[in-house]
Amino acid sequence: MSDRVWQAPPLDLAEDDALGRAVLNVHKDVLRGQLAGDPMLNLALPVELRALRRIEAWRALLLLTPWMLARLLFPDEGPELEIPPGWSADERRDADYLLLGPNLRFELLGQPQQAHLNFHPRLGHYLLQPISLDMKPYTSAEEVFAAWSQVIRIRDENMEKARRDCPLQKEISRRELFRRIKDPRGAG
């Protein structure tokens, strides 16, 4: 029976640049190898990495490939996440690339998160949060990232509107609540 512990990236990937190069090389190899000739690929898109940064005890990056835009998360140390059966480093070492491994729940920035467990011998275990798995509509990396920026902008605007609207909505709710208490029939 294999030991199901988190396999961290090799020590030679401790520097962000080294990790970034390894992620790119692994996904280029997947494209040239296992996914070569797949009709679902959008070969107008490169394998490209953006926004590598540290978030708490994780290194996070955006990865664009001809088959996905995703956030990849690499922990500084093995997180306290249970590795499901069949997903130990020994069990996955010679396995084919699998885009979406088992779904795991974890916390990041005080918020509950979900991501898919992945493993590659050159990267160790990591988490993948898909952003888009339909890459066919895009003609360039710039178009993909512009669309993602638009999604972020709209989300941020909606969150700001919700913050502004929230006090008013609470006041309206209070007035309606008190009105019902005064006159349960709804008469003025």
Secondary structure, DSSP 8 states (H G I E B T S, - for coil): ----------GGG-SHHHHHHHHHHHHHHHHHTTTTT-TT--TTS--EEEEEEEETTEEEEEEEETTEEEEEEEESS--S----TT-SHHHHTTS---SS--EEEEEETTEEEEEEEEEETTTEEEEEEEEES--TT-SSHHHHHHHHHHHHHHHHHHHHHHHHHHHHHHHHHHHHHHHHHH-TT---
